[in-house]
Amino acid sequence: MSDLYDAPLFRTAGHQVVDRLADHLERMQARDGRAHPALQPLAAMQDFTGPMPAAPAPDALAAVLRHVDDAIDRTMHLHHPGCMGHQVAAPMPVSALADFVAGFLNQGMAVFETGQIGVLIERQTVRWLADAVGWGAEADGMFTSGGSLGNTTALLAARNLAGDGRSWTDGVRAEAPMVVLVSEQAHYSISRAAGVLGLGQANVIGVKTDADCRMDLAALRAEADAAEARGQRVLAVVGSACTTAAGAYDPLVDIGALCRERGYWFHVDGAHGASVLLSPRYKHLAAGIALADSIVWDAHKLLSVPSLATAVLFRRGGDNYAAFRQEASYLFNEGAETAFDLGLRTLECTKRMLAFKLWLAFQVHGADALGEMVATMHDRAREFAALVAAAPGFELLLPPESNIVCFRRDGDDALQEALRARVMAAGAYYLVQTRLHGRIWLRITVMNPATARADFEGLLEALQG
Ligand SMILES: Cc1ncc(COP(=O)(O)O)c(C=O)c1O
């Protein structure tokens, strides 16, 4: 029988796995290899059809290394400077180590007893992020498994606090009809949350955007007035900071003011862009975010930690409990230590030490370095946009606010798709496409501070041929 807890194997394999990952990182930084393997699922699946192995591998160390090598080979190479596809982080090695350690230590996190230092770290990290928002001592929150779940949790709190608060016990039908107002370009997790929460996707009203892809304030007011005239309660307005496709920041100051004036819950989906709060040069993009009642902030996007690490922050910390339990006062009466039982605030019961990988990066590198990394990605996106604007035969959708740039070659949608397919097949660059204003745009997201002007020039050249 295989020794399932073989410490010497763990030691040897662990060292060699880290060596391989470090070699991979160096190769990627040197642009040695592909940015993306561009596997075709049906063909690639042929290697994954065998039965579950019943017997141990003849050589355990060799088996670990062979399969790790294969995984390295057949994945998106996020540390390759030519990899500029989706908003997926190129993880900082220190954070990847923290994630590995979190997996091994495997704390439960639902109650303090099962989380211990993991809970303390999460509480401190939440405090740091709430401070970065500019909120006071009353603010609180937790970490959860991704921005989609984070948005759902924040809207669940809003739903449970709305009206008589009977949604939790008696179901949403016990309440007056509720709508959520959100940019028509918002991430689909908002509409999915409405489906999950029993609000109904049809009750998510997509507010028109302006030419800069930002929510149009007059349209927001008009939609809110119309909903109220129909007898619907505006449960929440969701501001995107920023949108996924174009990287546009909704006018949070104005949306926040409207929400205050009318008593609407203001949720900011800062999954992608809240990280600008750590950059003195770019935090103005998120101006108004402190007006929110709740914020979602993904560290596994611009803060370059491995997935997943989503902070859900509440301006009034007690609102967090409303997501899963109606009677916050009952919990607080249980004493100050209740705040350490994180499972009261999350959909998860068992949860990884999600904040550890961000906390360790702050401890090792410092917040200034993370803020500078975010700023660099934004600087680079502007550099790319300037190259596109100057290149004959290319069109820029917008001067980028974030690290996301949408552009296209002169020609129809089919040409954009064909160009992307060709570039991906060649392997030096990974870019994606998105549909906006009725047309397909090529899209890059600069997620790696090592991506430089030469990569942009190479990409444009590859798209020109
Ligand atoms: C604006 C925005 N919100 C939410 C999400 C969903 O986050 P996650 O992928 O962590 O569930 C994304 C993902 O791209 C996003 O861009």
The ligand as a Tripos MOL2 file, in Angstrom:
@<TRIPOS>MOLECULE
LIG
   16    16     1     0     0
SMALL
NO_CHARGES

@<TRIPOS>ATOM
      1 C1        -16.9860   43.3080  -12.2060 C.3       1 LIG1
      2 C2        -16.9650   41.8630  -11.8290 C.ar      1 LIG1
      3 N1        -17.7750   41.4210  -10.8570 N.ar      1 LIG1
      4 C3        -17.7920   40.1240  -10.4870 C.ar      1 LIG1
      5 C4        -16.9830   39.2010  -11.0920 C.ar      1 LIG1
      6 C5        -17.0510   37.7730  -10.6810 C.3       1 LIG1
      7 O1        -15.9740   37.4690   -9.8660 O.3       1 LIG1
      8 P1        -15.5160   35.9250   -9.6720 P.3       1 LIG1
      9 O2        -14.9790   35.4970  -10.9860 O.co2     1 LIG1
     10 O3        -14.4820   36.0190   -8.5970 O.co2     1 LIG1
     11 O4        -16.7310   35.1550   -9.2470 O.co2     1 LIG1
     12 C6        -16.1360   39.6020  -12.1270 C.ar      1 LIG1
     13 C7        -15.2720   38.6150  -12.8310 C.2       1 LIG1
     14 O5        -14.6700   38.8600  -13.8050 O.2       1 LIG1
     15 C8        -16.1140   40.9720  -12.4850 C.ar      1 LIG1
     16 O6        -15.3270   41.4220  -13.4720 O.3       1 LIG1
@<TRIPOS>BOND
     1     1     2 1
     2     2     3 ar
     3     2    15 ar
     4     3     4 ar
     5     4     5 ar
     6     5     6 1
     7     5    12 ar
     8     6     7 1
     9     7     8 1
    10     8     9 2
    11     8    10 1
    12     8    11 1
    13    12    13 1
    14    12    15 ar
    15    13    14 2
    16    15    16 1
@<TRIPOS>SUBSTRUCTURE
     1 LIG1         1 GROUP 0 **** ****
